[in-house]
């Protein structure tokens, strides 16, 4: 599924819509250029999960945990490039919250098979974004179908 969004606010709102279909143990991976909206999208997911704290990129801490109606584990694994260091990913990926992983390609061997891969890209109009969703597993196929409908 591809969707075009015209502003950061639309990106955030789309993340909120996605959050309504998420359940504990879900893993969302985010790829895209710097500044493409990965953290803005995560803010939308956090809002949909009723997280009250301000969401910032976990670039220097790798993982930030937030409490809402279920935990949100926000990861930025860019600093793990060229390292296969396992920081206990299974505890997050198979835990009682939702994991959102920015730059997930850097930890591919640790990612669960069932996940929702999301790519965010600029268009020629720098305010516009194209979001491409690729579901892995029947749960995420259903989630994407709900978003399309």
C-alpha positions, 0 to 999 in steps of 0.5 A: 500500500502506498499513500501520499501525505501533504504535511507533517500533520497528515503524517502524524494523523496517519500514525494515529490511525495505524496505532488503533490497529496495533496490539502488544508485540507488534513491530513497525520498522521505519526507513527513509532519508534523514528528515523524511518524517520517521519521528513525526510518524512515531509521534502519531503512533504515540498519540494513538496509544495515548502516550502523554510524554513528548516524543523525541528521536532516540538517536543517542540512547537507541531505545526510549520507552513510553507509557500509554494504553500499552508501552511504546518502544521507540528505537533508532538503531542508526548507531548500530550500523556495522555492528551486530550487537544485540541489546535485548531486542527480543524482550522488546519485540516479544514484549507487551508493547509496540516497537517502532524501529527507525533504520531497521535495516541495520538490525535485520537479523534480529527483526521478527518475521511478522512485522510492518515495514514502512518506508517514508520518502520525499516527493518532488514537492518537499512538503509531500511524503509517500509512505509505502507499507509492506505487511509481513504476516496475516495480522499486518495484512489485516492492519493494512487492509483496515487502513486502506478501507 
